[in-house]
């Protein structure tokens, strides 16, 4: 004999299922900061925040677990310069101590390849480190390409190879970072190789 539930009971059941699903999906939100720094393939990983070609910097909000516009004077920042020459992001599971009292932040990375959306996770091959100084603090930017050849647009395999085969790319990156923010004077400290990049990331892995 079929059992018929009152309409009120059916609505309660539907609402219960809805909130259960909502709780499940909320609990499954990826915490990009806590992803492993190194993949199963033994390659470093990068999380993309700002796509190549964008003039609207984005950052990953660790508390909200989402990608949000970078703010300047309380408003979303827009570059008054050329767009990003690569996909900028960070190495997950890393935190760099600040000597000027700023909050600790992950190791920054730029991935030289076609445009990737915020939240894209890539296995990368570091080919050098660009070291800058601004406001009394050093900034180390890991320069990399995708580890998978099918995702590469340039194919250096080391810092020396990068410098020899792609000197124009190296110069573009250097000039872009030195001039992207006219209100924040930035000085070039120098470049380091891929071995230094590995040591830098390992130093700040949590």
LINZI-V702804 format. One record per residue. N is the residue number from 1. PHI is phi in radians with two decimals (* if undefined). Layout:
n=N phi=PHI
n=N phi=PHI
This chain:
n=1 phi=*
n=2 phi=-1.15
n=3 phi=-1.89
n=4 phi=-1.87
n=5 phi=-1.46
n=6 phi=-1.00
n=7 phi=-1.02
n=8 phi=-1.10
n=9 phi=-1.13
n=10 phi=-1.13
n=11 phi=-1.12
n=12 phi=-1.07
n=13 phi=-1.13
n=14 phi=-1.12
n=15 phi=-1.13
n=16 phi=-1.09
n=17 phi=-1.13
n=18 phi=-1.08
n=19 phi=-1.22
n=20 phi=-1.14
n=21 phi=-1.15
n=22 phi=-1.09
n=23 phi=-1.13
n=24 phi=-1.10
n=25 phi=-1.23
n=26 phi=-1.13
n=27 phi=-1.23
n=28 phi=-1.63
n=29 phi=-1.05
n=30 phi=-1.21
n=31 phi=-1.67
n=32 phi=-1.14
n=33 phi=-1.13
n=34 phi=-1.65
n=35 phi=-1.10
n=36 phi=-1.13
n=37 phi=-1.23
n=38 phi=-2.19
n=39 phi=-1.45
n=40 phi=-1.06
n=41 phi=-1.41
n=42 phi=1.25
n=43 phi=-1.76
n=44 phi=-1.14
n=45 phi=-1.98
n=46 phi=-2.26
n=47 phi=-1.85
n=48 phi=-1.45
n=49 phi=-1.86
n=50 phi=-2.01
n=51 phi=-1.21
n=52 phi=-1.01
n=53 phi=1.52
n=54 phi=-1.60
n=55 phi=-1.97
n=56 phi=-2.05
n=57 phi=-1.05
n=58 phi=-2.16
n=59 phi=-2.34
n=60 phi=-1.63
n=61 phi=-1.49
n=62 phi=-1.18
n=63 phi=-1.32
n=64 phi=-1.44
n=65 phi=0.99
n=66 phi=-2.68
n=67 phi=-1.61
n=68 phi=-2.30
n=69 phi=-1.10
n=70 phi=-1.25
n=71 phi=-1.70
n=72 phi=-2.47
n=73 phi=0.98
n=74 phi=1.41
n=75 phi=-2.11
n=76 phi=-0.99
n=77 phi=-1.34
n=78 phi=-2.25
n=79 phi=-1.12
n=80 phi=-1.76
n=81 phi=-2.82
n=82 phi=-1.19
n=83 phi=-1.11
n=84 phi=-0.98
n=85 phi=-1.43
n=86 phi=-2.75
n=87 phi=-1.52
n=88 phi=-1.68
n=89 phi=-2.92
n=90 phi=-2.62
n=91 phi=-1.55
n=92 phi=-1.15
n=93 phi=1.06
n=94 phi=-2.17
n=95 phi=-2.53
n=96 phi=-1.75
n=97 phi=-1.18
n=98 phi=-1.75
n=99 phi=-1.60
n=100 phi=-1.91
n=101 phi=1.54
n=102 phi=-1.27
n=103 phi=-1.05
n=104 phi=-1.07
n=105 phi=-2.40
n=106 phi=-1.18
n=107 phi=-1.12
n=108 phi=-1.34
n=109 phi=-2.51
n=110 phi=-2.13
n=111 phi=-1.90
n=112 phi=-1.55
n=113 phi=-2.97
n=114 phi=-1.04
n=115 phi=-1.02
n=116 phi=-2.13
n=117 phi=-1.31
n=118 phi=-0.95
n=119 phi=1.66
n=120 phi=-1.18
n=121 phi=-1.92
n=122 phi=-2.13
n=123 phi=-1.42
n=124 phi=-2.20
n=125 phi=-2.09
n=126 phi=-1.12
n=127 phi=-2.13
n=128 phi=2.89
n=129 phi=-2.34
n=130 phi=-1.64
n=131 phi=-1.92
n=132 phi=-2.15
n=133 phi=-2.28
n=134 phi=-2.61
n=135 phi=1.06
n=136 phi=1.43
n=137 phi=-2.21
n=138 phi=-1.44
n=139 phi=-2.20
n=140 phi=-1.84
n=141 phi=-1.93
n=142 phi=-1.30
n=143 phi=-1.68
n=144 phi=-2.55
n=145 phi=-2.25
n=146 phi=-1.04
n=147 phi=-1.24
n=148 phi=-1.42
n=149 phi=-0.96
n=150 phi=-1.16
n=151 phi=-1.76
n=152 phi=-1.49
n=153 phi=-1.89
n=154 phi=-2.22
n=155 phi=-2.29
n=156 phi=-1.24
n=157 phi=-2.02
n=158 phi=-2.87
n=159 phi=-1.16
n=160 phi=-1.14
n=161 phi=-1.18
n=162 phi=-1.06
n=163 phi=-1.17
n=164 phi=-1.36
n=165 phi=-1.62
n=166 phi=-2.27
n=167 phi=-1.08
n=168 phi=-1.19
n=169 phi=-1.12
n=170 phi=-1.05
n=171 phi=-1.14
n=172 phi=-1.06
n=173 phi=-1.05
n=174 phi=-1.05
n=175 phi=-1.18
n=176 phi=-1.12
n=177 phi=-1.18
n=178 phi=-1.28
n=179 phi=-2.10
n=180 phi=-1.16
n=181 phi=-2.25
n=182 phi=-1.12
n=183 phi=-1.49
n=184 phi=-2.20
n=185 phi=-0.94
n=186 phi=-2.21
n=187 phi=-2.01
n=188 phi=-1.37
n=189 phi=-1.59
n=190 phi=2.70
n=191 phi=-2.12
n=192 phi=-2.24
n=193 phi=-1.57
n=194 phi=-1.17
n=195 phi=-1.15
n=196 phi=-1.11
n=197 phi=-1.05
n=198 phi=-1.05
n=199 phi=-1.12
n=200 phi=-1.08
n=201 phi=-1.14
n=202 phi=-1.04
n=203 phi=-1.07
n=204 phi=-1.84
n=205 phi=-1.19
n=206 phi=-1.47
